[in-house]
């Protein structure tokens, strides 16, 4: 059992992805400072934030609702990775790194959702 959302492997992967996104968007063209950069950053933050928020929800349905929002934000980020690459804001190396991070996050988030769905839920569920 975990004591904090920070103990969740899915959250740790999401946090790592956020750091990767911020490192990437800091190198975007200045004209994207109020356009793609903040959209990408907000969507990335939303993944980990919704995992964290759902962590303390008492019902399985509430937990899964927040995790589903995180999954939606993850898919939004998946598109921003493609767009950033197509606009030539990131090179192939950064594209592969972001994709590897988002795939890892997606896999772990999906596994966490499955664990909750299959659980005999109790208030101490992590």
Secondary structure, DSSP 8 states (H G I E B T S, - for coil): --SSGGG-HHHHHHHHHHHHHHHHHTTS-GGGTTTHHHHHHHHHHHHHHHHHHHHT-SSHHHHHHHHHHHHHHHHHHHHHHHHHHHTTSS-HHHHHHHHHHHHHHHHHHHHHHHHHHHS---TT--
